[in-house]
Amino acid sequence: MDKKVQSIKWLYLTFFLLPVLAMAQETETKKDKETNIDEVVLVGYNKVSKKDVTNAVSSVKGEALKDMPVNSAAEAIQGRLAGVQVQSSEGKPGGDIDITIRGGTSITGSNAPLYIVDGIQMDNAMSILSPKEIESIEVLKDASSTSIYGSRGANGVVLITTKSGRKKAVTTINYNGFTGVRKIMNTLPVLDPYEFVMYQYELYKKNGIQTDIDAFDQRYGSTFQELDKYKTIQKRDWQDELFGKEAFNFTHNLSVNGGSDKSAFAFTLNHVDEDGIMLGSGFKRSMANFKYDYDISKKLKFGVNARYGRSLTTGVGTSSTGSQSNNRLRNSVRYQPFEGGSNVPIDEFDPSYATNTNLVNPLILNDNEVRDNRINDLLLNAYINYNITKDLTFRSVVGYVQRDISTNQFWGTVTAQARANADMPIVQLDRSQTRRITNTNTLNYTKKFGQHKLDILLGQEIVQTDGESSNTYVKWFPKSILPEEAFANIGAATPPAGLIQDAPRTAVLAPDRLASFFGRVNYIFANKYIVTASVRADGSNVFMKGNQWGYFPAASLAWKLKEEKFLKDVNWLDELKLRVGYGLSGNNRITSYLWANFYNINANNGYVFGTSVTPGAAVSTTQANPDVKWEATVSKNAGIDFEFFNGRLYGSADAYITDTKDLLVLAKVPFPGYSNQFQNSGKTRNKGLEFTVGGVVVNKENFTWKMDANISTNKNTILSLGSSVRQGVDSYLVQSGGIGGFDFIAKVGSPVGTYYGYVTEGRYEIGDFNYNPTTQVYTLKAGVPSSSAIALGAKAVQPGDLKLKDLNGDGQITDADRTELGSAQPKFYGGFNQTFRYRNFDMSLFFNFSVGNKVYNANKIENTTQYLYRDNNMAAEVADRWRWFDSNGVKVNDPTALAALNANTTMWTPPTGQYILHSYGIEDGSFLRLNNVTIGYTLPKGSLEMIGVKNFRLYATVNNLFVITGYSGYDPEASTRRNPLTPGVDYAAYPRSRFFVTGVDITF
């Protein structure tokens, strides 16, 4: 077993199982029952006591998040909820974070859950919420709970309730602020100056071409002995210079809440000012939220909520979803690691070096690329609650959500874009706005009679989404212009004679309309047996008439065994409940009106009129499909909830199978003029197990120890690809868009997102060749498969070249020798938290982990492949490559001497062919991360009461303290492609950082 995996399992046993054993031995009786089962959770439009829940629901309360000094609500819940994976694509400030529930169901569509914030649907909830203002988060995981949300519930539902004021409460003011510094955790090892020059020596002189020899001598040194100077030359660590700065953070949270006899209010402010570890990058965000509730009478209540947030993300980052040309990280890894070697000073732009190497000094390039991304978010919602009778309640909620995105990007003279534009700067201005209006009306009837309890919910909902966007691409700015000047005055761009500017492009978001009707019945008999049944009907304009309506029924049962006579008097058992559920939910997350052909209007289809291009129209490349219909997800769930020892130990376990059919897939089509079409094509299955446990290990007067842990496993399988493939074919290939061509496969029987490539078999050795001493030529022996066409750019195979495995045994290396290389899906994942309190001191340790997932280290493939360019630095392992020159710089050809020269080397010669995925780039991504460790001290109550301070706490935190992993890249959680079919690709990801924090929490 791998030592890293052993370490993860050992620490898991130490911090999870041992506390459980200690809990069972702890015998002290508590005066106040610690319980998890008695909580109230939000489940589908109303609240339910957790002990009466029949569905698979995970929840986390704001109390568990309040001591987490992080700026993202998604980051705060990472690893805390069973079956919920929270993954940041990379480490840049304000970076995207993906949440996936029970593995995700889609192949080409989004696997993001539906977010409901205070009753209003949102697409970006986690980015506009501060963890400090969250009252609770409930995650609905199975269709028996999500089907009440119908069309958007197939990927799970995340219900978020923000904090409100309390009636009859004294006004309190709380300030929580922290400051800290981020530092890069690690860098990618590269060749040092001498190793770099020795590698270039081989590249330039191996083939004996005089012009190459002269070029090397001129650039690096004319004699071999002269190259010894590179052993002592000062090294330029470009990664450290670009990412090594101390990045400071300042975060302020202010809340004011209180209430009178009839009203309650809560007002919160949040401001974040965060530098990125990469020069020129950062993130700023300001948010304000106001909630007000008022009792007009005993029967009638109303409330309003207004939220506004604005953020600014600066810096172009390191990566793009495009190919190698958009990889900015490679400049800091592969730029020559020292000064000199050119007539142009290294801190100035060298156009010749850029042309010959496809590299630009990373510091200069960073200064020449500017991107400002501004986002404004507005949420307005209001509700009225009318108690028609004591048992019947009417509630109406109306909400408005708006998001405005403004992105300004500037390319200066040294960038590839400007160099292709007469070395003149370019500006791109992107603008978009989306708007959503929601109205939900419900009737809730609750009645108890004898041993019966009945809860009936009827509802109606409408959701309307609109938006528009524009794009302006302006070329030919003066070379001396500054980015701010270019953004403010695009008229300063003057096309050369005979050339014209592109006209701005505009687009309208196809309007999305959804009308829904739903109902749910919850029946409890004798406080033992619970039945819940629901149905929802959704009508969507996404589909053509006849396919617009989808119907989503669900049912679940629960049996509270603790209430039975045979367990009623078992004192050590507090709660035991069995649950089963079955439900159907749907998905309509495609663009509206794809059942009809429309014309796209843009400059690419335009014509010249005067000094600009007038946009024209052309038929969309996506073919219409009038038969497209609802995607459907069927979920089956069985679970158990338990609580022991007077609330000291509690938890749950769930097993599920989720089948999705009629997948909404963007399929390739062979029809002229069209490239793709949305189809209902294929089936997937997710099945897994989830375990959650928590409790109080020690509960003394001056010392408490609490723990919570969860572990989950999910197996994803493609059951069918439908019409996405030809008859008799069960797979198709997918490009990640990085460097490896078709490097993924969608195949029946395999998981979504399976890596696909060649198997690395090391390198060709002397014994694989026949040697002609007269011509000094090595020729591959008969029967030894050649990697020439696939990996070596069709060059003749030489000793030391990369060797690929001939899987089909036909004696040659071809496309047919590719195979599945694993997937990004872990065998199991989860997290565990330990909280300690001694007198006025507190401490918490929070870990998250993943075991068994693979990572596609595309950086590793790129940095060990020469491809087309010399004078590129390489990964450090290239120093251990096959060598052709001895310690005196003399080329060795004799087989015996060459074998002796390479007796202690193991790496192959970096290939000169196209980048390909081979198993060398697939690594075990298992990890155990100490995500957060916090130590705090709270002053004794009353210490500062004379100056009005009710509570005063100081704390220090380290986020991302360490990661135990065997992965060789920056971080095993990187996933830069953000596509369900191509997960787990680490290509040019912004490096993760370690965050040191100190803060204060004061309540007045």
Secondary structure, 3 states (H helix, E strand, C coil): CCHHHHHHHHHHHHHHHHHHHHHHHCCCCCCCCCCCCCCEEEECCEEEEHHHCCCCEEEEEHHHHCCCCCCCHHHHCCCCCCCEEEEECCCCCCCCEEEEECCCCCCCCCCCCEEEECCEEECCHHHCCCHHHEEEEEEECCHHHHHHHHHHCCCCEEEEEECCCCCCCCCEEEEEEEEEEEEECCCCCECCHHHHHHHHHHHHHCCCCHHHHHHHHHHCCCCCHHHHHHHCCCCCCHHHHHHCCCEEEEEEEEEEEEECCCEEEEEEEEEEEEECCCCCCEEEEEEEEEEEEEECCCCEEEEEEEEEEEEEEECCCCCCCCCHHHCCHHHHHHCCCCCCCCCCCCCCCCHHHHHHHCCCCHHHHHHHEEEEEEEEEEEEEEEEEEECCCCEEEEEEEEEEEEEEEEEEEECCCCHHHHCCCCCCEEEEEEEEEEEEEEEEEEEEEEEECCEEEEEEEEEEEEEEEEEEEEEEECCCCCCCCHHHHHHCHHHCCCCCCCCECCCEEEEEEEEEEEEEEEEEEEEECCCEEEEEEEEEEEECCCCCCCCEEEEEEEEEEEEHHHCHHHHCCCCEEEEEEEEEEEEEEECCCCCCCCCCCEEEEEEEEEEECCEEEEEEEECCEECCCCCCCEEEEEEEEEEEEEECCCCEEEEEEEEEEEEECCEEEEECCCCCCCEEEEECCEEEEEEEEEEEEEEEEECCCEEEEEEEEEEEEEEEEEECHHHCCCCCCEEEEECCCCCCEEEEEECCCCCCEEEEECEEEECCHHHEEEECCCCEEEECCCCCCCHHHHCCCCCCCCCCEEECCCCCCCCCCHHHCEEEEECCCCEEEEEEEEEEECCEEEEEEEEEEECCEEEEHHHHHCCCCCCCCCCCCEHHHHHECCCECCCCCECCCHHHHHHHCCCCCECCCCCCCCCCEHHHEEECCEEEEEEEEEEEECCCCCCHHHCCCEEEEEEEEEEEEEEECCCCCCCCCCCCCCCCCCCEECCCCCCEEEEEEEEEEEC
